[in-house]
Amino acid sequence: MARPTRDAATYPTDAATASTGTPIVRKITTAAVWSALSKGWDDFKAMPTHVIFLGVLYALLGFILVRVSFNYGLLQLAFPLIAGFALIGPFAGIGLYELSRRRERGEEHQWWQMFSVFQSASISALLALGALLTVLLFVWLAVAHWLYIRILGAPPAGIGDFFREMLMTGDGWAVIVLGNLIGAGFALLAFALSVVSFPLLVDRNVGMITAIITSVRAVLANPVPMALWGLVVVAGLVLGSLPFFLGLAIVLPVLGHGTWHLYRRTIA
């Protein structure tokens, strides 16, 4: 049988807390962010075959979404789709949290065991929270579409017209600036709701509302480290999307495993 990693000792959980499921938010420093990222990389190296498999699926999904936006006259939604993909990323990573949890405890962690998360006592809360983020994604896309049409008047006739309007007109720059500001608001909301709530639900049966409240508390208690983690995620997703989303096959698993370790450092 595999032995527990040192993480099991690094992140002790009080027995009473574990049995009642009452989460306690710790104060962390920015060093915890880099440690979580490093441990996420360690998990990726220890479990490369299945996490690459999972990451490639995410990359393929991103590529398909953009192709759909090009082929069905929704070119103006290509960038919002790419950016909005980050809104549902925490839900897409629940299998990775499960693998990191198993490895930390010294349990078997073959790639198919990521799907054992669907046997969790918290599966209904996980799915409900995933549905909430999906609704948030569609609201963001609707707002992005409305903003484009409101300022520029009509969908672009082609890719050339799209880039000309966006990069060479004042209205295009207005769409870029306002769109990024509004998108940042959606991203901040999704981040606060989900940064520790999904791994918490994978780890304990606490209910969706408790998980969301705990996640918001963690962000409010640790604004600087959480802001740094958010920047790490954004930078990773941008780099991973180039070229053709192929880098996401590595970036997404590392960030997913890292999210688990950030949760373990933040929540007792």
C-alpha positions in Angstrom: 0.0 0.0 0.0 1.2 3.5 -0.8 2.4 5.5 2.2 0.9 8.9 3.0 2.9 11.8 1.7 4.3 14.4 4.1 1.3 16.6 3.3 -0.8 14.5 5.7 1.4 15.7 8.5 1.8 19.2 7.1 -2.0 19.8 7.1 -3.2 18.4 10.4 -7.0 18.4 10.9 -8.5 18.5 14.4 -10.6 15.3 15.0 -13.6 17.3 16.3 -13.5 19.6 13.3 -13.3 16.6 10.9 -16.2 14.9 12.5 -18.5 17.9 12.7 -17.4 19.2 9.3 -17.1 22.7 10.8 -14.4 24.5 8.6 -12.0 26.9 10.3 -10.3 29.5 8.2 -6.5 29.9 8.7 -4.5 33.0 8.0 -1.9 32.3 5.4 1.0 34.2 3.7 2.0 34.5 0.1 4.5 31.7 0.8 1.6 29.3 1.1 0.6 30.2 -2.5 4.0 29.2 -3.9 4.1 26.1 -1.7 0.7 25.1 -3.0 1.8 25.6 -6.6 5.0 23.6 -5.9 3.0 20.7 -4.4 0.6 20.9 -7.4 3.6 20.4 -9.6 4.7 17.4 -7.4 1.3 15.8 -7.8 1.4 16.4 -11.5 4.8 14.7 -11.8 3.6 11.8 -9.6 0.4 11.3 -11.6 1.3 12.5 -15.2 -0.5 10.0 -17.4 -4.0 10.5 -16.2 -3.7 14.2 -15.4 -2.4 14.9 -19.0 -5.4 12.8 -20.2 -7.8 15.0 -18.2 -6.0 18.2 -19.2 -6.1 17.3 -22.9 -9.9 16.9 -22.6 -10.2 20.4 -21.2 -7.9 21.8 -23.9 -10.0 20.0 -26.6 -13.2 21.4 -25.0 -11.8 25.0 -25.1 -10.8 24.5 -28.8 -14.3 23.2 -29.7 -16.0 26.2 -27.9 -13.9 28.7 -29.9 -14.6 26.8 -33.2 -18.3 26.9 -32.5 -18.1 30.7 -31.9 -16.3 31.1 -35.3 -18.6 28.8 -37.3 -22.0 30.0 -36.0 -21.6 33.8 -36.3 -20.6 34.3 -32.7 -17.1 35.5 -33.3 -17.6 38.3 -30.8 -17.9 35.7 -28.1 -14.6 33.9 -28.8 -12.7 35.8 -26.2 -15.5 35.8 -23.6 -15.7 32.0 -24.0 -11.9 31.7 -23.4 -12.0 34.0 -20.4 -15.3 32.5 -19.1 -13.8 29.0 -19.2 -12.0 30.0 -16.0 -15.4 30.5 -14.3 -16.1 26.8 -14.4 -12.5 25.6 -14.0 -12.9 24.9 -10.3 -15.8 22.5 -10.9 -13.9 20.9 -13.8 -11.0 20.2 -11.3 -13.0 18.1 -8.8 -11.4 14.9 -10.1 -7.9 16.4 -9.6 -8.8 17.3 -6.0 -9.8 13.7 -5.4 -6.6 12.4 -6.8 -4.5 14.8 -4.6 -6.6 13.9 -1.6 -5.9 10.2 -2.2 -2.2 10.7 -2.8 -1.9 12.8 0.4 -3.6 10.0 2.4 -1.4 7.3 0.8 -4.4 5.7 -1.0 -4.4 4.3 -4.5 -4.6 7.0 -7.0 -5.0 5.6 -10.5 -6.5 7.9 -13.1 -10.0 6.3 -13.1 -10.3 6.9 -9.4 -10.8 10.6 -10.1 -14.4 9.5 -10.9 -14.9 8.2 -7.4 -15.6 11.8 -6.4 -19.1 11.2 -7.9 -19.7 8.7 -5.1 -19.0 11.4 -2.5 -21.6 12.2 0.1 -21.3 15.8 -1.1 -22.0 15.0 -4.8 -25.3 16.8 -4.8 -23.7 20.0 -3.4 -20.8 19.7 -5.8 -23.2 19.4 -8.8 -25.3 22.3 -7.5 -22.3 24.5 -7.1 -21.1 23.5 -10.5 -24.5 24.4 -11.9 -24.3 27.8 -10.2 -20.9 28.5 -11.9 -22.3 27.4 -15.2 -25.2 29.8 -14.9 -22.7 32.5 -14.0 -20.8 31.6 -17.2 -23.9 32.0 -19.4 -24.8 35.3 -17.7 -21.3 36.6 -18.5 -21.6 35.5 -22.1 -25.0 37.2 -22.4 -23.6 40.4 -20.9 -20.6 40.3 -23.2 -22.8 39.8 -26.3 -25.1 42.6 -25.2 -22.1 44.9 -24.7 -20.7 44.2 -28.1 -24.1 44.8 -29.9 -24.9 47.8 -27.8 -21.7 49.6 -28.7 -20.8 48.2 -32.2 -24.4 47.6 -33.4 -24.1 44.2 -35.1 -22.1 41.0 -35.1 -18.9 41.1 -37.2 -19.2 40.0 -40.9 -15.9 38.1 -40.7 -12.6 37.8 -38.8 -11.0 40.7 -40.6 -13.9 43.0 -39.8 -13.9 41.8 -36.2 -10.2 42.7 -35.6 -10.5 46.0 -37.5 -13.5 47.0 -35.4 -12.0 45.9 -32.1 -8.4 47.2 -32.6 -8.8 50.2 -34.9 -11.9 52.0 -33.7 -12.8 53.9 -30.5 -15.9 51.8 -30.1 -13.8 48.6 -30.3 -11.5 49.8 -27.6 -14.5 50.8 -25.5 -15.8 47.2 -25.8 -12.3 45.8 -24.8 -12.0 48.1 -21.7 -15.6 47.7 -20.5 -15.6 44.0 -21.3 -12.5 43.4 -19.3 -13.7 45.4 -16.3 -17.1 43.5 -16.3 -15.3 40.2 -16.9 -13.0 40.9 -14.0 -16.1 41.4 -11.8 -17.5 38.0 -12.8 -14.1 36.4 -12.3 -13.8 37.9 -8.8 -17.3 36.7 -7.9 -16.6 33.1 -9.2 -13.2 33.1 -7.5 -14.6 34.1 -4.1 -17.4 31.5 -4.4 -15.2 28.6 -5.4 -11.6 28.9 -4.5 -11.9 26.6 -1.5 -15.5 25.5 -1.7 -15.0 22.6 -4.3 -12.0 21.0 -2.6 -13.8 21.4 0.8 -16.9 19.6 -0.6 -14.6 16.8 -2.0 -13.0 16.5 1.5 -16.1 16.9 3.8 -19.8 16.7 3.7 -20.6 20.3 4.7 -23.3 21.4 2.3 -23.1 24.0 -0.6 -24.0 27.1 1.5 -21.4 26.3 4.2 -18.8 25.7 1.5 -19.5 29.0 -0.3 -19.5 31.0 3.0 -16.2 29.3 4.0 -14.7 30.2 0.6 -15.7 33.9 0.9 -14.4 34.0 4.4 -11.1 32.5 3.3 -10.8 35.3 0.6 -11.7 38.0 3.0 -9.3 36.7 5.7 -6.4 36.4 3.2 -6.9 39.1 0.5 -3.2 39.3 -0.6 -2.4 35.6 -0.8 -5.8 34.9 -2.5 -5.2 37.8 -5.0 -1.8 36.3 -5.8 -3.3 32.9 -6.4 -5.9 34.5 -8.7 -3.1 36.1 -10.6 -1.3 32.8 -10.8 -4.4 31.2 -12.2 -5.0 33.9 -14.8 -1.4 33.9 -15.9 -1.4 30.1 -16.2 -4.6 30.0 -18.2 -3.3 32.7 -20.6 0.0 30.9 -21.1 -1.7 27.5 -21.4 -4.1 28.8 -24.1 -1.1 29.5 -26.4 -0.9 27.9 -28.9 -4.3 26.4 -29.5 -4.9 25.6 -25.8 -2.3 22.8 -25.9 -0.5 24.2 -22.8 -3.7 23.7 -20.8 -2.9 19.9 -20.8 -0.2 20.8 -18.2 -1.4 24.0 -16.7 -4.9 22.8 -15.7 -3.8 19.7 -13.8 -1.0 21.7 -12.0 -3.5 24.4 -11.0 -6.1 21.8 -10.0 -3.7 20.0 -7.7 -2.4 23.3 -6.4 -5.9 24.4 -5.5 -6.2 21.3 -3.3 -3.0 22.2 -1.5 -4.1 25.8 -1.1 -7.3 24.6 0.4 -5.5 22.3 2.8 -3.3 25.2 4.0 -6.2 27.6 4.3 -8.9 25.4 5.9 -8.6 23.4 9.2 
